Amino acid sequence: MRLALSSKLKEAMSEQTVLTFILFAMFYNPCLAATMVFRREAGGMAWLFIFTFVVAYICAFGEILVYKFFT
């Protein structure tokens, strides 16, 4: 069963797609507790979501460029 799932995932997603998704997920939004602390400290959450989205997008796009450069 595990081998079948692994092979199906490899067919569905390329290595570059997986790396890009991991980078975006790492940088996008902190956990709920960190979000609540930020809201209390900064007074709003909109900037947190905007900032983390922009940073995550730039990192993911940069990974795409680096991956294409080295392959």
N, C-alpha and C positions, 0 to 999 in steps of 0.2 A: 504494500500500500504506500509506504513512504517513498519508495523509488518511483512509483507511478506519479505521485504528486510532485516530486522533485523534477521529473522530466517534463511534466505539463507546465510547471512554472518557468522552466528554462525556455520552453517553446513560446510562452506568452510574453515574457519580458526579457529584454536584452540586458547585458551586464551594465551598459551605460544607463539604461532606464532605472535599474535598481540602485545604482550609485547616486544618481540624481535625486531619486525619491528619498533615499536615506539622508542626504545632505539637507534637502528642503525640510524634512520632518525634524531634523536635529535643530535647525535654526528658527523654525517658524514661531511657535508659541510655547512659552513656558507652562509648567503645570498650573493647576488651578490655585494652589496656595501662593505661588509666586505672583500670579495675576492679581490676587486679592491684596497682597502686600503692596504691589505697584500702585493699585488703585488708591489705597489708603495714603501712600507716600506722595504720589504725584497728583492725585485728585481726579484722575480719569483713565480710562482704559483704551481710548481710541488711538492715542499715540503709541501705546505698546503694540497693538495689533498692526498698525501701519509700519512701524519701525521693524518689527520682527519679520513681517511679510517682505519688505524691501530687502532686508539683509539675506533672508532665505532665498529669495529669487536671484539676487546677485551671486550668491554662492553656488546655487544650482546651475545657473547659466555659465559661470566660470568653470565649473566642473565639466560641462559639456564641451567647452572650448579646449580645456586641457586634455580631455579624453580624445577628442578628435585630433589634436596635435600629436599625441604620442601613439596613435594607432594608424 
